[in-house]
Amino acid sequence: MRILFIGDIVGKPGREAVEILLPKLKKKYKADLSIANAENVA
């Protein structure tokens, strides 16, 4: 099982970056599961 862990997502710029990059990262690394630290996302 491959796990993609994303560090701290901060604010709107972080959310937008994840929205754009996550599908590409999941495909590139063939991730089965994605986990993100989103405590500062607001």
mmCIF file of the N, C-alpha and C atoms, coordinates in Angstrom:
data_MODEL
# 
_entry.id   MODEL 
# 
loop_
_atom_site.group_PDB 
_atom_site.id 
_atom_site.type_symbol 
_atom_site.label_atom_id 
_atom_site.label_alt_id 
_atom_site.label_comp_id 
_atom_site.label_asym_id 
_atom_site.label_entity_id 
_atom_site.label_seq_id 
_atom_site.pdbx_PDB_ins_code 
_atom_site.Cartn_x 
_atom_site.Cartn_y 
_atom_site.Cartn_z 
_atom_site.occupancy 
_atom_site.B_iso_or_equiv 
_atom_site.pdbx_formal_charge 
_atom_site.auth_seq_id 
_atom_site.auth_comp_id 
_atom_site.auth_asym_id 
_atom_site.auth_atom_id 
_atom_site.pdbx_PDB_model_num 
ATOM 1   N N  . MET A 1 1  ? 0.849  -1.175 0.000   1.00 0.00 ? 1  MET A N  1 
ATOM 2   C CA . MET A 1 1  ? 0.000  0.000  0.000   1.00 0.00 ? 1  MET A CA 1 
ATOM 3   C C  . MET A 1 1  ? 0.895  1.238  0.000   1.00 0.00 ? 1  MET A C  1 
ATOM 4   N N  . ARG A 1 2  ? 0.576  2.173  -0.875  1.00 0.00 ? 2  ARG A N  1 
ATOM 5   C CA . ARG A 1 2  ? 1.324  3.432  -0.954  1.00 0.00 ? 2  ARG A CA 1 
ATOM 6   C C  . ARG A 1 2  ? 0.490  4.549  -0.344  1.00 0.00 ? 2  ARG A C  1 
ATOM 7   N N  . ILE A 1 3  ? 1.106  5.289  0.569   1.00 0.00 ? 3  ILE A N  1 
ATOM 8   C CA . ILE A 1 3  ? 0.422  6.381  1.257   1.00 0.00 ? 3  ILE A CA 1 
ATOM 9   C C  . ILE A 1 3  ? 1.098  7.696  0.879   1.00 0.00 ? 3  ILE A C  1 
ATOM 10  N N  . LEU A 1 4  ? 0.285  8.652  0.454   1.00 0.00 ? 4  LEU A N  1 
ATOM 11  C CA . LEU A 1 4  ? 0.767  9.999  0.140   1.00 0.00 ? 4  LEU A CA 1 
ATOM 12  C C  . LEU A 1 4  ? 0.393  10.895 1.305   1.00 0.00 ? 4  LEU A C  1 
ATOM 13  N N  . PHE A 1 5  ? 1.413  11.423 2.001   1.00 0.00 ? 5  PHE A N  1 
ATOM 14  C CA . PHE A 1 5  ? 1.165  12.305 3.136   1.00 0.00 ? 5  PHE A CA 1 
ATOM 15  C C  . PHE A 1 5  ? 1.535  13.719 2.749   1.00 0.00 ? 5  PHE A C  1 
ATOM 16  N N  . ILE A 1 6  ? 0.594  14.638 2.925   1.00 0.00 ? 6  ILE A N  1 
ATOM 17  C CA . ILE A 1 6  ? 0.816  16.045 2.611   1.00 0.00 ? 6  ILE A CA 1 
ATOM 18  C C  . ILE A 1 6  ? 0.938  16.801 3.921   1.00 0.00 ? 6  ILE A C  1 
ATOM 19  N N  . GLY A 1 7  ? 1.988  17.596 4.040   1.00 0.00 ? 7  GLY A N  1 
ATOM 20  C CA . GLY A 1 7  ? 2.206  18.395 5.243   1.00 0.00 ? 7  GLY A CA 1 
ATOM 21  C C  . GLY A 1 7  ? 1.130  19.454 5.420   1.00 0.00 ? 7  GLY A C  1 
ATOM 22  N N  . ASP A 1 8  ? 1.403  20.424 6.210   1.00 0.00 ? 8  ASP A N  1 
ATOM 23  C CA . ASP A 1 8  ? 0.420  21.434 6.597   1.00 0.00 ? 8  ASP A CA 1 
ATOM 24  C C  . ASP A 1 8  ? -0.132 22.202 5.394   1.00 0.00 ? 8  ASP A C  1 
ATOM 25  N N  . ILE A 1 9  ? -1.447 22.223 5.257   1.00 0.00 ? 9  ILE A N  1 
ATOM 26  C CA . ILE A 1 9  ? -2.141 23.002 4.238   1.00 0.00 ? 9  ILE A CA 1 
ATOM 27  C C  . ILE A 1 9  ? -2.590 24.290 4.919   1.00 0.00 ? 9  ILE A C  1 
ATOM 28  N N  . VAL A 1 10 ? -2.123 25.436 4.402   1.00 0.00 ? 10 VAL A N  1 
ATOM 29  C CA . VAL A 1 10 ? -2.384 26.714 5.068   1.00 0.00 ? 10 VAL A CA 1 
ATOM 30  C C  . VAL A 1 10 ? -3.243 27.614 4.188   1.00 0.00 ? 10 VAL A C  1 
ATOM 31  N N  . GLY A 1 11 ? -4.442 27.921 4.681   1.00 0.00 ? 11 GLY A N  1 
ATOM 32  C CA . GLY A 1 11 ? -5.328 28.898 4.054   1.00 0.00 ? 11 GLY A CA 1 
ATOM 33  C C  . GLY A 1 11 ? -5.770 28.571 2.641   1.00 0.00 ? 11 GLY A C  1 
ATOM 34  N N  . LYS A 1 12 ? -6.340 29.579 1.997   1.00 0.00 ? 12 LYS A N  1 
ATOM 35  C CA . LYS A 1 12 ? -6.880 29.422 0.649   1.00 0.00 ? 12 LYS A CA 1 
ATOM 36  C C  . LYS A 1 12 ? -5.800 29.049 -0.374  1.00 0.00 ? 12 LYS A C  1 
ATOM 37  N N  . PRO A 1 13 ? -4.614 29.667 -0.331  1.00 0.00 ? 13 PRO A N  1 
ATOM 38  C CA . PRO A 1 13 ? -3.585 29.267 -1.294  1.00 0.00 ? 13 PRO A CA 1 
ATOM 39  C C  . PRO A 1 13 ? -3.214 27.786 -1.176  1.00 0.00 ? 13 PRO A C  1 
ATOM 40  N N  . GLY A 1 14 ? -3.165 27.288 0.053   1.00 0.00 ? 14 GLY A N  1 
ATOM 41  C CA . GLY A 1 14 ? -2.863 25.876 0.265   1.00 0.00 ? 14 GLY A CA 1 
ATOM 42  C C  . GLY A 1 14 ? -3.951 24.971 -0.276  1.00 0.00 ? 14 GLY A C  1 
ATOM 43  N N  . ARG A 1 15 ? -5.207 25.346 -0.028  1.00 0.00 ? 15 ARG A N  1 
ATOM 44  C CA . ARG A 1 15 ? -6.332 24.553 -0.546  1.00 0.00 ? 15 ARG A CA 1 
ATOM 45  C C  . ARG A 1 15 ? -6.312 24.522 -2.066  1.00 0.00 ? 15 ARG A C  1 
ATOM 46  N N  . GLU A 1 16 ? -6.049 25.673 -2.671  1.00 0.00 ? 16 GLU A N  1 
ATOM 47  C CA . GLU A 1 16 ? -6.020 25.740 -4.133  1.00 0.00 ? 16 GLU A CA 1 
ATOM 48  C C  . GLU A 1 16 ? -4.871 24.905 -4.702  1.00 0.00 ? 16 GLU A C  1 
ATOM 49  N N  . ALA A 1 17 ? -3.721 24.946 -4.053  1.00 0.00 ? 17 ALA A N  1 
ATOM 50  C CA . ALA A 1 17 ? -2.579 24.154 -4.511  1.00 0.00 ? 17 ALA A CA 1 
ATOM 51  C C  . ALA A 1 17 ? -2.883 22.663 -4.427  1.00 0.00 ? 17 ALA A C  1 
ATOM 52  N N  . VAL A 1 18 ? -3.489 22.237 -3.328  1.00 0.00 ? 18 VAL A N  1 
ATOM 53  C CA . VAL A 1 18 ? -3.829 20.824 -3.170  1.00 0.00 ? 18 VAL A CA 1 
ATOM 54  C C  . VAL A 1 18 ? -4.857 20.404 -4.220  1.00 0.00 ? 18 VAL A C  1 
ATOM 55  N N  . GLU A 1 19 ? -5.824 21.256 -4.461  1.00 0.00 ? 19 GLU A N  1 
ATOM 56  C CA . GLU A 1 19 ? -6.854 20.943 -5.458  1.00 0.00 ? 19 GLU A CA 1 
ATOM 57  C C  . GLU A 1 19 ? -6.230 20.704 -6.834  1.00 0.00 ? 19 GLU A C  1 
ATOM 58  N N  . ILE A 1 20 ? -5.233 21.489 -7.176  1.00 0.00 ? 20 ILE A N  1 
ATOM 59  C CA . ILE A 1 20 ? -4.584 21.362 -8.481  1.00 0.00 ? 20 ILE A CA 1 
ATOM 60  C C  . ILE A 1 20 ? -3.586 20.204 -8.507  1.00 0.00 ? 20 ILE A C  1 
ATOM 61  N N  . LEU A 1 21 ? -2.794 20.078 -7.452  1.00 0.00 ? 21 LEU A N  1 
ATOM 62  C CA . LEU A 1 21 ? -1.672 19.145 -7.466  1.00 0.00 ? 21 LEU A CA 1 
ATOM 63  C C  . LEU A 1 21 ? -1.988 17.731 -7.002  1.00 0.00 ? 21 LEU A C  1 
ATOM 64  N N  . LEU A 1 22 ? -2.991 17.564 -6.148  1.00 0.00 ? 22 LEU A N  1 
ATOM 65  C CA . LEU A 1 22 ? -3.256 16.240 -5.583  1.00 0.00 ? 22 LEU A CA 1 
ATOM 66  C C  . LEU A 1 22 ? -3.505 15.168 -6.641  1.00 0.00 ? 22 LEU A C  1 
ATOM 67  N N  . PRO A 1 23 ? -4.355 15.403 -7.633  1.00 0.00 ? 23 PRO A N  1 
ATOM 68  C CA . PRO A 1 23 ? -4.558 14.349 -8.641  1.00 0.00 ? 23 PRO A CA 1 
ATOM 69  C C  . PRO A 1 23 ? -3.259 13.954 -9.360  1.00 0.00 ? 23 PRO A C  1 
ATOM 70  N N  . LYS A 1 24 ? -2.406 14.936 -9.645  1.00 0.00 ? 24 LYS A N  1 
ATOM 71  C CA . LYS A 1 24 ? -1.131 14.654 -10.318 1.00 0.00 ? 24 LYS A CA 1 
ATOM 72  C C  . LYS A 1 24 ? -0.200 13.854 -9.414  1.00 0.00 ? 24 LYS A C  1 
ATOM 73  N N  . LEU A 1 25 ? -0.137 14.234 -8.138  1.00 0.00 ? 25 LEU A N  1 
ATOM 74  C CA . LEU A 1 25 ? 0.723  13.526 -7.192  1.00 0.00 ? 25 LEU A CA 1 
ATOM 75  C C  . LEU A 1 25 ? 0.252  12.094 -6.978  1.00 0.00 ? 25 LEU A C  1 
ATOM 76  N N  . LYS A 1 26 ? -1.073 11.912 -6.856  1.00 0.00 ? 26 LYS A N  1 
ATOM 77  C CA . LYS A 1 26 ? -1.617 10.565 -6.660  1.00 0.00 ? 26 LYS A CA 1 
ATOM 78  C C  . LYS A 1 26 ? -1.273 9.671  -7.845  1.00 0.00 ? 26 LYS A C  1 
ATOM 79  N N  . LYS A 1 27 ? -1.364 10.229 -9.037  1.00 0.00 ? 27 LYS A N  1 
ATOM 80  C CA . LYS A 1 27 ? -1.056 9.450  -10.241 1.00 0.00 ? 27 LYS A CA 1 
ATOM 81  C C  . LYS A 1 27 ? 0.441  9.158  -10.328 1.00 0.00 ? 27 LYS A C  1 
ATOM 82  N N  . LYS A 1 28 ? 1.262  10.174 -10.078 1.00 0.00 ? 28 LYS A N  1 
ATOM 83  C CA . LYS A 1 28 ? 2.717  10.023 -10.183 1.00 0.00 ? 28 LYS A CA 1 
ATOM 84  C C  . LYS A 1 28 ? 3.247  8.963  -9.223  1.00 0.00 ? 28 LYS A C  1 
ATOM 85  N N  . TYR A 1 29 ? 2.760  8.987  -7.978  1.00 0.00 ? 29 TYR A N  1 
ATOM 86  C CA . TYR A 1 29 ? 3.264  8.070  -6.962  1.00 0.00 ? 29 TYR A CA 1 
ATOM 87  C C  . TYR A 1 29 ? 2.380  6.841  -6.759  1.00 0.00 ? 29 TYR A C  1 
ATOM 88  N N  . LYS A 1 30 ? 1.325  6.716  -7.571  1.00 0.00 ? 30 LYS A N  1 
ATOM 89  C CA . LYS A 1 30 ? 0.404  5.570  -7.505  1.00 0.00 ? 30 LYS A CA 1 
ATOM 90  C C  . LYS A 1 30 ? -0.097 5.348  -6.079  1.00 0.00 ? 30 LYS A C  1 
ATOM 91  N N  . ALA A 1 31 ? -0.542 6.445  -5.455  1.00 0.00 ? 31 ALA A N  1 
ATOM 92  C CA . ALA A 1 31 ? -0.968 6.399  -4.056  1.00 0.00 ? 31 ALA A CA 1 
ATOM 93  C C  . ALA A 1 31 ? -2.313 5.694  -3.908  1.00 0.00 ? 31 ALA A C  1 
ATOM 94  N N  . ASP A 1 32 ? -2.400 4.823  -2.926  1.00 0.00 ? 32 ASP A N  1 
ATOM 95  C CA . ASP A 1 32 ? -3.651 4.146  -2.582  1.00 0.00 ? 32 ASP A CA 1 
ATOM 96  C C  . ASP A 1 32 ? -4.442 4.948  -1.553  1.00 0.00 ? 32 ASP A C  1 
ATOM 97  N N  . LEU A 1 33 ? -3.745 5.765  -0.784  1.00 0.00 ? 33 LEU A N  1 
ATOM 98  C CA . LEU A 1 33 ? -4.359 6.523  0.297   1.00 0.00 ? 33 LEU A CA 1 
ATOM 99  C C  . LEU A 1 33 ? -3.657 7.871  0.407   1.00 0.00 ? 33 LEU A C  1 
ATOM 100 N N  . SER A 1 34 ? -4.434 8.930  0.611   1.00 0.00 ? 34 SER A N  1 
ATOM 101 C CA . SER A 1 34 ? -3.865 10.269 0.797   1.00 0.00 ? 34 SER A CA 1 
ATOM 102 C C  . SER A 1 34 ? -4.259 10.791 2.169   1.00 0.00 ? 34 SER A C  1 
ATOM 103 N N  . ILE A 1 35 ? -3.278 11.352 2.877   1.00 0.00 ? 35 ILE A N  1 
ATOM 104 C CA . ILE A 1 35 ? -3.508 11.928 4.196   1.00 0.00 ? 35 ILE A CA 1 
ATOM 105 C C  . ILE A 1 35 ? -2.931 13.337 4.179   1.00 0.00 ? 35 ILE A C  1 
ATOM 106 N N  . ALA A 1 36 ? -3.674 14.293 4.736   1.00 0.00 ? 36 ALA A N  1 
ATOM 107 C CA . ALA A 1 36 ? -3.190 15.669 4.776   1.00 0.00 ? 36 ALA A CA 1 
ATOM 108 C C  . ALA A 1 36 ? -3.386 16.260 6.163   1.00 0.00 ? 36 ALA A C  1 
ATOM 109 N N  . ASN A 1 37 ? -2.410 17.041 6.593   1.00 0.00 ? 37 ASN A N  1 
ATOM 110 C CA . ASN A 1 37 ? -2.527 17.803 7.828   1.00 0.00 ? 37 ASN A CA 1 
ATOM 111 C C  . ASN A 1 37 ? -3.220 19.107 7.451   1.00 0.00 ? 37 ASN A C  1 
ATOM 112 N N  . ALA A 1 38 ? -4.441 19.289 7.904   1.00 0.00 ? 38 ALA A N  1 
ATOM 113 C CA . ALA A 1 38 ? -5.237 20.446 7.490   1.00 0.00 ? 38 ALA A CA 1 
ATOM 114 C C  . ALA A 1 38 ? -5.694 21.298 8.673   1.00 0.00 ? 38 ALA A C  1 
ATOM 115 N N  . GLU A 1 39 ? -4.941 21.302 9.757   1.00 0.00 ? 39 GLU A N  1 
ATOM 116 C CA . GLU A 1 39 ? -5.380 22.054 10.934  1.00 0.00 ? 39 GLU A CA 1 
ATOM 117 C C  . GLU A 1 39 ? -5.361 23.561 10.705  1.00 0.00 ? 39 GLU A C  1 
ATOM 118 N N  . ASN A 1 40 ? -4.566 24.046 9.747   1.00 0.00 ? 40 ASN A N  1 
ATOM 119 C CA . ASN A 1 40 ? -4.489 25.481 9.471   1.00 0.00 ? 40 ASN A CA 1 
ATOM 120 C C  . ASN A 1 40 ? -5.167 25.858 8.156   1.00 0.00 ? 40 ASN A C  1 
ATOM 121 N N  . VAL A 1 41 ? -6.064 25.025 7.685   1.00 0.00 ? 41 VAL A N  1 
ATOM 122 C CA . VAL A 1 41 ? -6.686 25.234 6.380   1.00 0.00 ? 41 VAL A CA 1 
ATOM 123 C C  . VAL A 1 41 ? -7.677 26.399 6.379   1.00 0.00 ? 41 VAL A C  1 
ATOM 124 N N  . ALA A 1 42 ? -8.219 26.739 7.522   1.00 0.00 ? 42 ALA A N  1 
ATOM 125 C CA . ALA A 1 42 ? -9.220 27.820 7.589   1.00 0.00 ? 42 ALA A CA 1 
ATOM 126 C C  . ALA A 1 42 ? -8.610 29.139 7.403   1.00 0.00 ? 42 ALA A C  1 
# 
